[in-house]
Protein backbone atom coordinates (compact mmCIF):
# COMPACT_ATOMS: atom_id res chain seq x y z
CA UNK A 1 0.00 0.00 0.00
CA UNK A 2 1.04 3.62 -0.43
CA UNK A 3 1.58 5.78 2.64
CA UNK A 4 1.21 9.51 3.08
CA UNK A 5 4.36 11.32 2.00
CA UNK A 6 3.67 14.03 4.58
CA UNK A 7 3.55 11.49 7.42
CA UNK A 8 6.58 9.61 6.14
CA UNK A 9 8.57 12.85 6.09
CA UNK A 10 8.12 13.47 9.82
CA UNK A 11 10.40 12.25 12.59
CA UNK A 12 9.50 9.40 14.91
CA UNK A 13 8.84 10.27 18.53
CA UNK A 14 12.16 11.40 20.07
CA UNK A 15 11.04 9.84 23.34
CA UNK A 16 10.62 6.43 21.72
CA UNK A 17 13.87 6.78 19.80
CA UNK A 18 15.79 7.59 22.96
CA UNK A 19 14.31 4.71 24.93
CA UNK A 20 15.18 2.41 22.02
CA UNK A 21 18.85 3.00 22.87
CA UNK A 22 18.32 0.88 25.97
CA UNK A 23 17.96 -2.16 23.71
CA UNK A 24 21.54 -1.66 22.54
CA UNK A 25 23.01 -1.95 26.02
CA UNK A 26 24.88 -5.17 26.59
CA UNK A 27 26.26 -4.35 30.03
CA UNK A 28 26.40 -1.55 32.54
CA UNK A 29 24.88 -0.47 35.81
CA UNK A 30 21.44 0.74 36.74
CA UNK A 31 20.09 3.26 34.24
CA UNK A 32 19.44 6.75 35.51
CA UNK A 33 16.25 7.65 33.62
CA UNK A 34 15.97 11.42 33.20
CA UNK A 35 14.09 11.30 29.91
CA UNK A 36 10.41 11.39 30.86
CA UNK A 37 8.42 13.89 32.91
CA UNK A 38 5.41 11.76 33.83
CA UNK A 39 5.05 11.55 37.64
CA UNK A 40 6.00 8.19 39.10
CA UNK A 41 4.02 8.67 42.30
CA UNK A 42 0.34 7.65 42.47
CA UNK A 43 -2.56 10.10 42.34
CA UNK A 44 -4.02 11.58 45.50
CA UNK A 45 -6.07 9.13 47.61
CA UNK A 46 -9.13 11.33 47.07
CA UNK A 47 -8.77 10.85 43.31
CA UNK A 48 -8.33 7.08 43.60
CA UNK A 49 -11.39 6.76 45.83
CA UNK A 50 -13.55 8.78 43.46
CA UNK A 51 -12.61 6.93 40.30
CA UNK A 52 -13.18 3.61 42.06
CA UNK A 53 -16.71 4.78 42.83
CA UNK A 54 -17.19 5.91 39.23
CA UNK A 55 -16.04 2.51 37.96
CA UNK A 56 -18.74 0.84 40.07
CA UNK A 57 -21.44 3.20 38.81
CA UNK A 58 -23.69 1.52 36.21
CA UNK A 59 -23.26 4.61 34.02
CA UNK A 60 -19.57 5.16 34.75
CA UNK A 61 -18.56 4.05 31.25
CA UNK A 62 -21.10 6.16 29.36
CA UNK A 63 -20.25 8.85 26.83
CA UNK A 64 -20.23 12.37 28.23
CA UNK A 65 -21.21 15.68 26.68
CA UNK A 66 -18.94 16.57 23.76
CA UNK A 67 -17.49 19.57 25.57
CA UNK A 68 -16.83 17.64 28.77
CA UNK A 69 -18.50 16.87 32.07
CA UNK A 70 -20.38 20.00 33.22
CA UNK A 71 -19.14 19.69 36.81
CA UNK A 72 -15.51 19.47 35.63
CA UNK A 73 -15.88 22.47 33.33
CA UNK A 74 -17.47 24.47 36.14
CA UNK A 75 -14.82 23.47 38.69
CA UNK A 76 -11.95 24.30 36.35
CA UNK A 77 -13.48 27.63 35.32
CA UNK A 78 -13.81 28.55 39.00
CA UNK A 79 -10.19 27.57 39.71
CA UNK A 80 -8.84 29.55 36.78
CA UNK A 81 -10.93 32.60 37.67
CA UNK A 82 -9.55 32.44 41.21
CA UNK A 83 -5.92 31.73 40.36
CA UNK A 84 -5.71 34.28 37.54
CA UNK A 85 -7.91 36.90 39.25
CA UNK A 86 -10.02 37.04 36.13
CA UNK A 87 -13.18 35.65 34.61
CA UNK A 88 -13.45 32.28 32.86
CA UNK A 89 -16.88 30.77 32.22
CA UNK A 90 -17.65 27.03 32.04
CA UNK A 91 -18.71 27.35 28.39
CA UNK A 92 -15.20 28.64 27.64
CA UNK A 93 -13.69 25.36 28.90
CA UNK A 94 -13.58 22.39 26.54
CA UNK A 95 -12.23 19.09 27.88
CA UNK A 96 -9.87 17.07 25.68
CA UNK A 97 -8.04 13.76 25.84
CA UNK A 98 -4.81 15.37 27.05
CA UNK A 99 -3.03 18.61 26.22
CA UNK A 100 -1.42 17.22 23.07
CA UNK A 101 -4.87 16.64 21.66
CA UNK A 102 -5.87 20.12 22.78
CA UNK A 103 -3.01 21.64 20.79
CA UNK A 104 -3.74 19.57 17.69
CA UNK A 105 -7.43 20.44 17.70
CA UNK A 106 -6.81 24.13 18.35
CA UNK A 107 -4.22 24.61 15.62
CA UNK A 108 -6.29 22.58 13.15
CA UNK A 109 -9.22 24.91 13.87
CA UNK A 110 -7.03 28.00 13.48
CA UNK A 111 -4.78 27.13 10.53
CA UNK A 112 -4.65 25.04 7.38
CA UNK A 113 -2.18 24.10 4.63
CA UNK A 114 -0.08 27.08 3.60
CA UNK A 115 -0.66 29.00 6.84
CA UNK A 116 2.06 29.77 9.39
CA UNK A 117 2.30 29.43 13.17
CA UNK A 118 5.08 31.00 15.24
CA UNK A 119 6.83 28.61 17.65
CA UNK A 120 9.24 29.80 20.32
CA UNK A 121 12.58 27.95 20.31
CA UNK A 122 13.11 25.53 21.97
CA UNK A 123 9.66 24.26 21.05
CA UNK A 124 7.80 21.17 22.22
CA UNK A 125 8.53 18.63 19.49
CA UNK A 126 4.93 17.39 19.11
CA UNK A 127 3.84 20.94 18.34
CA UNK A 128 6.30 21.18 15.48
CA UNK A 129 5.39 17.69 14.24
CA UNK A 130 1.65 18.32 14.23
CA UNK A 131 1.89 21.61 12.36
CA UNK A 132 3.94 19.93 9.65
CA UNK A 133 1.55 16.98 9.47
CA UNK A 134 -1.29 19.48 8.99
CA UNK A 135 0.56 21.29 6.19
CA UNK A 136 1.13 24.35 8.39
CA UNK A 137 4.57 25.97 8.31
CA UNK A 138 6.23 26.49 11.71
CA UNK A 139 8.14 29.78 11.92
CA UNK A 140 10.77 29.81 14.64
CA UNK A 141 11.12 32.61 17.16
CA UNK A 142 14.59 32.64 18.71
CA UNK A 143 14.25 34.20 22.16
CA UNK A 144 17.91 34.93 22.93
CA UNK A 145 20.08 33.79 25.84
CA UNK A 146 17.42 34.17 28.55
CA UNK A 147 15.00 32.00 26.50
CA UNK A 148 12.21 34.56 27.00
CA UNK A 149 10.75 35.74 23.67
CA UNK A 150 10.26 39.44 23.05
CA UNK A 151 7.13 40.96 21.58
CA UNK A 152 9.19 42.83 18.98
CA UNK A 153 10.87 39.64 17.76
CA UNK A 154 7.50 37.89 17.52
CA UNK A 155 5.92 40.78 15.62
CA UNK A 156 8.77 40.79 13.09
CA UNK A 157 7.84 37.23 12.08
CA UNK A 158 4.15 37.87 11.43
CA UNK A 159 2.98 37.77 7.83
CA UNK A 160 -0.38 37.62 6.10
CA UNK A 161 -0.27 33.83 6.52
CA UNK A 162 0.33 33.83 10.29
CA UNK A 163 -2.51 32.38 12.34
CA UNK A 164 -1.05 32.07 15.85
CA UNK A 165 1.88 32.58 18.19
CA UNK A 166 2.52 29.56 20.44
CA UNK A 167 4.15 29.88 23.84
CA UNK A 168 4.80 27.16 26.45
CA UNK A 169 5.31 28.44 30.00
CA UNK A 170 6.80 26.95 32.07
CA UNK A 171 8.67 25.65 29.08
CA UNK A 172 8.97 22.13 27.77
CA UNK A 173 11.87 21.50 27.25
CA UNK A 174 13.47 24.57 28.81
CA UNK A 175 11.55 24.94 32.07
CA UNK A 176 11.67 28.73 31.60
CA UNK A 177 8.79 30.68 33.15
CA UNK A 178 7.84 33.63 30.94
CA UNK A 179 7.05 36.71 33.09
CA UNK A 180 3.38 37.80 33.16
CA UNK A 181 4.16 41.16 31.61
CA UNK A 182 5.93 39.53 28.65
CA UNK A 183 2.96 37.24 28.05
CA UNK A 184 0.71 40.32 28.08
CA UNK A 185 2.97 42.01 25.50
CA UNK A 186 2.81 38.96 23.22
CA UNK A 187 -0.98 38.92 23.59
CA UNK A 188 -1.07 42.57 22.54
CA UNK A 189 0.93 41.74 19.41
CA UNK A 190 -1.42 38.88 18.57
CA UNK A 191 -4.47 41.10 19.14
CA UNK A 192 -3.07 43.82 16.90
CA UNK A 193 -2.68 41.38 14.04
CA UNK A 194 -5.95 39.52 14.58
CA UNK A 195 -4.27 36.19 15.35
CA UNK A 196 -4.32 33.87 18.37
CA UNK A 197 -1.89 33.65 21.24
CA UNK A 198 -1.86 29.94 22.13
CA UNK A 199 -0.51 29.39 25.65
CA UNK A 200 0.41 25.87 26.71
CA UNK A 201 0.19 26.04 30.52
CA UNK A 202 0.71 22.35 31.30
CA UNK A 203 3.17 23.12 34.12
CA UNK A 204 1.43 26.19 35.57
CA UNK A 205 1.24 24.67 39.08
CA UNK A 206 5.03 24.37 39.25
CA UNK A 207 6.09 28.00 38.83
CA UNK A 208 7.09 28.57 42.46
CA UNK A 209 4.51 31.31 43.09
CA UNK A 210 0.80 31.71 43.69
CA UNK A 211 0.72 34.92 41.65
CA UNK A 212 -1.19 34.68 38.37
CA UNK A 213 0.83 33.28 35.48
CA UNK A 214 -0.48 36.17 33.37
CA UNK A 215 -3.11 38.92 33.60
CA UNK A 216 -4.98 38.03 30.42
CA UNK A 217 -8.12 36.51 31.94
CA UNK A 218 -8.74 39.78 33.80
CA UNK A 219 -9.37 41.49 30.46
CA UNK A 220 -13.02 41.01 29.41
CA UNK A 221 -11.88 40.87 25.79
CA UNK A 222 -9.48 37.95 26.29
CA UNK A 223 -11.53 35.45 24.22
CA UNK A 224 -10.80 37.49 21.07
CA UNK A 225 -7.11 36.52 21.23
CA UNK A 226 -6.18 34.09 23.99
CA UNK A 227 -6.30 30.30 23.80
CA UNK A 228 -5.03 28.61 26.98
CA UNK A 229 -4.17 24.90 26.96
CA UNK A 230 -4.01 22.75 30.09
CA UNK A 231 -3.13 19.27 31.23
CA UNK A 232 -4.12 17.51 34.42
CA UNK A 233 -1.52 14.77 33.91
CA UNK A 234 1.43 16.27 35.79
CA UNK A 235 -0.54 18.29 38.31
CA UNK A 236 -2.67 15.32 39.44
CA UNK A 237 -0.34 12.42 38.50
CA UNK A 238 -2.88 10.95 36.07
CA UNK A 239 -1.05 10.89 32.70
CA UNK A 240 -2.66 7.62 31.65
CA UNK A 241 -6.18 8.96 32.14
CA UNK A 242 -5.66 11.36 29.21
CA UNK A 243 -7.42 14.54 30.20
CA UNK A 244 -6.65 18.15 29.35
CA UNK A 245 -8.53 21.30 28.45
CA UNK A 246 -8.84 24.16 26.00
CA UNK A 247 -9.85 27.53 27.45
CA UNK A 248 -11.03 29.74 24.61
CA UNK A 249 -13.95 31.63 23.15
CA UNK A 250 -17.22 29.77 22.71
CA UNK A 251 -16.89 30.47 18.98
CA UNK A 252 -13.52 28.72 18.68
CA UNK A 253 -14.62 25.88 20.94
CA UNK A 254 -17.57 25.21 18.66
CA UNK A 255 -15.18 24.66 15.74
CA UNK A 256 -12.87 22.53 17.87
CA UNK A 257 -15.79 20.28 18.82
CA UNK A 258 -16.28 19.40 15.16
CA UNK A 259 -12.76 17.99 15.16
CA UNK A 260 -13.11 16.39 18.59
CA UNK A 261 -16.24 14.57 17.48
CA UNK A 262 -14.27 12.99 14.63
CA UNK A 263 -11.18 11.90 16.58
CA UNK A 264 -12.43 11.01 20.07
CA UNK A 265 -16.13 11.94 20.46
CA UNK A 266 -15.26 12.95 24.01
CA UNK A 267 -12.38 12.73 26.45
CA UNK A 268 -12.50 9.54 28.59
CA UNK A 269 -15.10 9.85 31.33
CA UNK A 270 -12.88 8.22 33.97
CA UNK A 271 -10.16 10.78 33.30
CA UNK A 272 -12.59 13.65 33.58
CA UNK A 273 -13.89 12.34 36.89
CA UNK A 274 -10.32 11.96 38.12
CA UNK A 275 -9.56 15.55 37.15
CA UNK A 276 -12.68 16.82 38.90
CA UNK A 277 -11.80 14.99 42.10
CA UNK A 278 -8.28 16.37 41.99
CA UNK A 279 -9.50 19.92 41.51
CA UNK A 280 -12.11 19.94 44.27
CA UNK A 281 -10.81 17.41 46.81
CA UNK A 282 -7.00 17.22 46.59
CA UNK A 283 -5.85 20.80 47.06
CA UNK A 284 -3.45 20.08 49.93
CA UNK A 285 -1.96 17.12 48.06
CA UNK A 286 -1.40 19.24 44.94
CA UNK A 287 0.26 22.00 46.92
CA UNK A 288 2.66 19.55 48.56
CA UNK A 289 3.63 17.99 45.23
CA UNK A 290 4.37 21.47 43.87
CA UNK A 291 6.58 22.23 46.88
CA UNK A 292 8.38 18.92 46.43
CA UNK A 293 9.13 19.70 42.81
CA UNK A 294 10.43 23.17 43.61
CA UNK A 295 12.83 21.62 46.13
CA UNK A 296 14.03 19.26 43.39
CA UNK A 297 14.54 22.17 41.03
CA UNK A 298 16.66 24.01 43.58
CA UNK A 299 18.80 20.94 44.28
CA UNK A 300 19.23 20.29 40.57
CA UNK A 301 20.45 23.83 40.09
CA UNK A 302 22.92 23.43 42.94
CA UNK A 303 24.48 20.18 41.65
CA UNK A 304 24.86 21.70 38.16
CA UNK A 305 26.13 25.08 39.37
CA UNK A 306 29.81 24.19 38.90
CA UNK A 307 29.29 22.89 35.36
CA UNK A 308 30.29 19.26 35.99
CA UNK A 309 32.16 17.92 32.98
CA UNK A 310 31.69 21.26 31.24
CA UNK A 311 27.92 20.81 30.96
CA UNK A 312 26.20 24.19 31.38
CA UNK A 313 22.73 24.55 32.89
CA UNK A 314 20.89 27.09 30.74
CA UNK A 315 17.56 26.95 32.58
CA UNK A 316 15.57 24.83 35.02
CA UNK A 317 11.90 24.88 35.97
CA UNK A 318 8.72 22.85 35.84
CA UNK A 319 9.96 19.27 35.41
CA UNK A 320 12.97 20.10 33.22
CA UNK A 321 16.55 21.24 33.04
CA UNK A 322 17.98 22.55 29.76
CA UNK A 323 21.70 21.93 29.37
CA UNK A 324 24.40 22.70 26.84
CA UNK A 325 27.01 19.97 26.44
CA UNK A 326 30.69 20.79 25.86
CA UNK A 327 31.34 18.49 22.88
CA UNK A 328 31.00 21.00 20.06
CA UNK A 329 32.61 18.69 17.50
CA UNK A 330 30.15 15.83 18.14
CA UNK A 331 26.49 15.53 17.11
CA UNK A 332 24.17 15.76 20.10
CA UNK A 333 22.51 12.47 19.19
CA UNK A 334 25.94 10.83 19.51
CA UNK A 335 26.47 12.46 22.92
CA UNK A 336 23.10 11.13 24.11
CA UNK A 337 23.97 7.69 22.77
CA UNK A 338 27.26 7.77 24.66
CA UNK A 339 25.49 8.82 27.86
CA UNK A 340 23.17 5.83 27.56
CA UNK A 341 25.60 3.12 26.45
CA UNK A 342 28.70 4.12 28.40
CA UNK A 343 27.36 6.11 31.34
CA UNK A 344 23.94 4.55 32.01
CA UNK A 345 22.11 7.87 31.77
CA UNK A 346 19.03 8.58 29.67
CA UNK A 347 18.21 12.13 28.51
CA UNK A 348 16.60 13.61 25.38
CA UNK A 349 18.71 15.33 22.70
CA UNK A 350 17.97 19.00 22.19
CA UNK A 351 17.78 18.38 18.44
CA UNK A 352 14.22 17.16 19.10
CA UNK A 353 13.22 20.66 20.24
CA UNK A 354 14.99 23.12 17.93
CA UNK A 355 16.11 23.46 14.32
CA UNK A 356 19.65 22.27 13.80
CA UNK A 357 22.08 21.10 16.48
CA UNK A 358 22.67 23.65 19.24
CA UNK A 359 24.44 21.21 21.58
CA UNK A 360 21.59 21.01 24.08
CA UNK A 361 19.96 18.30 26.21
CA UNK A 362 16.64 18.04 28.02
CA UNK A 363 16.88 16.53 31.49
CA UNK A 364 13.77 15.66 33.49
CA UNK A 365 14.68 16.11 37.14
CA UNK A 366 11.04 15.80 38.22
CA UNK A 367 11.37 12.07 38.83
CA UNK A 368 14.85 12.18 40.39
CA UNK A 369 15.81 12.18 44.04
CA UNK A 370 18.74 14.16 45.43
CA UNK A 371 21.05 11.14 45.27
CA UNK A 372 20.13 10.56 41.63
CA UNK A 373 20.84 14.19 40.77
CA UNK A 374 24.25 13.94 42.40
CA UNK A 375 24.95 10.76 40.46
CA UNK A 376 23.93 12.54 37.29
CA UNK A 377 26.50 15.27 37.93
CA UNK A 378 29.15 12.61 38.64
CA UNK A 379 28.36 10.86 35.36
CA UNK A 380 28.67 14.09 33.40
CA UNK A 381 32.11 14.59 34.92
CA UNK A 382 33.05 11.01 34.12
CA UNK A 383 31.93 11.42 30.52
CA UNK A 384 34.15 14.48 30.06
CA UNK A 385 37.15 12.58 31.42
CA UNK A 386 36.54 9.39 29.45
CA UNK A 387 38.38 8.82 26.15
CA UNK A 388 36.11 9.42 23.18
N, C-alpha and C positions, 0 to 999 in steps of 0.2 A: 504494500500500500504506500501511497505518497503521504508525507507528513508536511505540516506547515513550515515553510521556510522561515517565517518570522519566529516561530517557537524554536526551531532548530538552531537559530542564530544566537539564542540567549544562553547565558552561562547556567550551569547547574547550581544548586544551592551551595554556597560557600561553606555553610555549616556541615552539610553532608560530605562535601569533598574533604573537609578537614578531619572529620571523624573517620573517614575512610583510611587515613594515614595509619590509624591504629592497627589495621589489618596487616600492615607491612612490618610491624615490630616482631622481631624474632627473640628478643631478650630485653632485659631492662628491669627497672624497679617499678614501683607503683606510679601510675600516671597521675600527674597533677592536672586536673581538668579545669581550665579557666576559659573554656570556649563558649559555654552556654550561660544564659542569664535566668533561665527558669528556676524559681525557688525550689529548693529540695526539702523544705520543711512542709508539713501538712497544713491544710487550711485551719482556720479557727474552729474550735469545738462547736461554736454556735452555728457555723456554716454546715459542718458535717451533720449535726443533729437535724437541721432543717431539710437538707436534701434527702436524708434518710426518710423523713416523714413524707416528702414529696414522692419518693419512689414507691411508698406504700399506698399512696392515694390512687384510687381507681382511674382518675383523670390525669395523673402525673406525667403521662407520656403523650398527652394530646398536643396538637398544634396550638400555637398561641397567635395572637393578633400579629399581623405582618410587621407592625412597627415595634413590637415588643410588649412584654407584660406591663399593663398599666401601672401596677404598684411599683415596678422597678423604675419605669420612666419618671414617675412622680418622685420617688425617693432620690434618684440621681439628680433631677432638676433642683430639688430642695438643697442637696449637698453642694452642687455647683453654685447656686445662688448665694449660699452662706459663705463658702470658701473664697469666692471671687468678689463678694460684696456687690453683686449685680443681680440681674434678673434673667433666669432661664426657665422656660415653661415646659411642661411635660411633652407637649406636641412638638417641641424643638429637639427632643431626644429620640433617636432611632437606634434600636438595639441590633447589633450585628454579631456574627459568629467570629469574634475576635477583631483586633484593631487592624490586622492586615486586610481582612475583608472590608473593613470600613474604608480604608484608603483606596482599595481597588474600586469599590462602588462609587465613592465620591469623585475620583478623578475620571472614571468612565462617564459619570453624569456631567462633568464639567468640560471635558476635552475629548477630541476625536482625532483620527489620523490627520497628520499635517499640523496640528496644534503644538504648542510648546508649554512646558511647565518648568519653573525654576526650582532647582534643588540646591540646598546649601551643602557644600562639601565640608567634611565627609558626610555622605548621605547614607540612609539605611538601604541596603542593597535591594531588598524586595521592592522598594519604591521605584528605583531605577529600572528594575526588571519589568515591573508591571507597565510602566509608561511605554517602554519599548514594545512589549507584547501588544499593547493597544494601538501602536502606530503613532504615539505621541513622542515628541522629541524632548528629552531632558536637557535643560540648559543649566550649566553649573555655575553656582555663585561661590567664589572663593572668599572666605571671610577674613583671611589674614591670620597672623600668629595667635591672636587670642581666641580664634575659632567662633567669634561672634559676628554675624553678618551685619553690614551697615545698610541703612535704607538707601543711601545714594548708590551703592554698588548694585543693590537689587533693582533699583529703578533704571539703571543703565542697561540692564539686560532685557527689559520689557519691549516687546514688539507688538505688532498688530495680531500676531498669532498666539500671544501669551494668554493663558487661561488661569494660571494660579502661581502663587509662590508657596513653597512647602518648607516648613520649619519644624524640626524635632527638638523639643526642649523639656526636660534634660535630654541631651543628645544620645542617640544610638547611631554610631559607636563611641562618640567622644565623651559623653557624660557632661558636656558643658551646659550650664543653665543660662539661657539668654535672659538678660535683665528685663523687667516688665516694661521699662520705658522704650527699650529697643524693639520689643514686640509691638508696642503701640505705634512706633514710627513705621515699621514694616506694614502694619495694617493700614496706616494712612496712605502709603504708597499704593497698596492694592486698591484701596477705595478710590483714589484719584484716577486710576486706570480702569476701573470697572471690572476688576478680576478678583479672585478669591485669595484670601490668606488661609492656607490649610495648616493648622497646628496639630502636630502629633504630640499629645500630652500623656503618653503611656506611663512615664515615670514621674508624674507630677507630685506624688506623695513623698518622693525621696529627694526633695530640694533642700532640706535642712532649715526650712522656715515655714511658719504658718501664714505668712503674708501672701496675698494673691499672686499667682504666677504671672498675671497680666491684668490690666484694668478694662479689658475690652467688653466684658459682659455688663459693665456698668453703663455703657453707652446704649441707649434705647435703639439705636440704628445698627447694632452689631450684626444682625442677621443679613444685612446687605452685603457683607464682606467676609465675615469670619466663619470658618468651619473648623470645629474643634473635635479631634479624634481621641478616643479613650480606650483603655484596656483595663479589665479587672484581673488579668492573669497574674501580674507581678504583685499588685497591691494586696490581693486576697489569696495568693498562692493557689490559683485554680486554672493553670494554663491549659490543662486538658479538657476543661469544660467549654472552652471556646466561646467567650462572651466579651464583647466590646461595645462601643457606642459612637455614633455620629451626633454631634450637637450643631445644628444648623437651622436655617430658615425652614418653615413648613413647606415652602415652594420647592427648595432643593430636595428636601426629604421625600417629597412626593415622587420626584424623578428617580431618586435612589431606590425607592421601594419597587419600582418597575424592574430594576436589575436584581434586587434581592429576591423577588418572587421567582425569578428564573434560576438563580444559582443555589438558593437555600430554602426558599419559602419563608422561613423564620429562623432566628438563632435558636439553638437547642434550649428547650424549656428548663432542663435541669440546671444548665449553666446560668440562665437568667434568675432562677430561684436562688442559686448559690450567691450570685452577685447581690441580690436584694438582701439576703440574710447578712452578708458581709457589711453592706452599707448601713443597715439599721441596727444590727445587734453586736457587731465586732469592732466597735470604735477603739476600745482600749487595746485590743490585740493588734490592730492596724498601726496604732501610734507606737507601740513597742517595737514592731518589726521595722518601722521607719527609723527609730532611734538606733536599733541594732545595725542597720545598714550604714547609717552615718558614721558610727564608730568604726566599721570596716573601712569605709572610705578614708577616714583620717589615718588609720593604721597603714593602709596601702600607700598613702602619700608619704608617710614617714619612712617606710622600708625602701621606697624608690627615690628618696630625696637625694641620696649620694650618687645617683646614676650607676647602679651596679652593672658592671660589664660594659659601661658606656651607653646603656639604654636610658633614654631620656623620657620622663613622664611629661607629656604635653598637657594633659587634662585628666581629671577624675571626678566622677559624679554619677548619680543614679546607680546602676549596677556595673559601670564600666570604667576602665582606665585606657587611655589612648597614648601609646608609646611610640617613640622613634628609635629604631635599632641602629647600631653603629656601622653595619656592614654595607657601606654605600656601593661596593663593587659586586654585591650579590643580590639576585632577585629576592624579594620578600617571601615569595612562595617557597624558595629554597631554604631561607632562614627558618620559616615555620616548620618545614619538613625536618630540618636538623634538630629543632627544639623537641619535636615529637620522638624521632627515632634515636637520638643520642642523649637527650636530656629529659626525657619522660614528661614533657610539658606541652599541653595542648592549648593553643591560642588561635585566633583568626587573623589571617593576613589582611593588612589594610587595603590591599588591592581590591578587596571585595566592596569597599566603601568609597572609592574615589577613582577618578580617571588617571591612568598611569600608575607608576610605582613611586610612592613618596616615602618609602622606607618606614612604614607605620604598622602597628599591631593593635588589635583590640583584645583587651584582657578583661574578663568578667570576674571581678573580685567579690561579687555579691554572694557567691556560694563558697567562698574560701574563709577558713579560720585564720587567726593570727599566725599560727605555726605554718600553715600552708603558704601564706604570703611571704614569710621569712624564707621558706624553702624556695619559693619562686625567685626571690632576689639572689639567693645563693646559686641557683641554676643559671641565671643570666650571667653572673660572674664567671661560673665555670665554663659557659659557652664561649665567652670572650677569650679565655685562657687556653681553650682546647685548640689543637691544630686543625686547620680547615681541611 
